[in-house]
Amino acid sequence: MYPPYRLKKKFKSYQDKLSLDGICENINSLWYLKDKIDLISDKGWEKLCLNKNPQAIFLLENNISKLSNQCWDILGSKHSHSDLFILVENNISLLPSHTWVHIASNPNPRAILLLKRNLDKLNTQGLKNLIQNEQAIDI
């Protein structure tokens, strides 16, 4: 096993061969992406939204304009790290209407509070998801 300083050096020597999309989903490689923001593809941003490292929030919130509709769906869903949900809360005006379907099935307490304040945004599928969400019983 390499010590961290040697691992970073070894990692940088292979950087031209690496897929940024793959790096976006690696919880230990966010430091590498800071200088490569403009090279991240839509697929890479989607994988970053699924990254389980809560530090991913800094890359995402500083690049809100690069997030696609699919990214918002991921951030609103139960599959994203719960700490990243604050991006959804702080950017309601940017959410596509279909993202509310994903938020309705998210058991995160913050998602439930957001739904309570925005029930009018749910379509038929969103209401079905809300009914099936065990954490949303009191809504």
Salt bridges, closest charged atoms under 4 A:
GLU25 OE2 - LYS47 NZ 3.64
ASP38 OD1 - LYS66 NZ 3.42
GLU46 OE1 - LYS43 NZ 3.68
ASP73 OD1 - HIS98 ND1 2.95
ASP73 OD2 - HIS102 NE2 3.67
ASP83 OD2 - HIS81 ND1 3.85
GLU89 OE1 - ARG110 NH2 2.93
ASP138 OD2 - LYS116 NZ 3.04
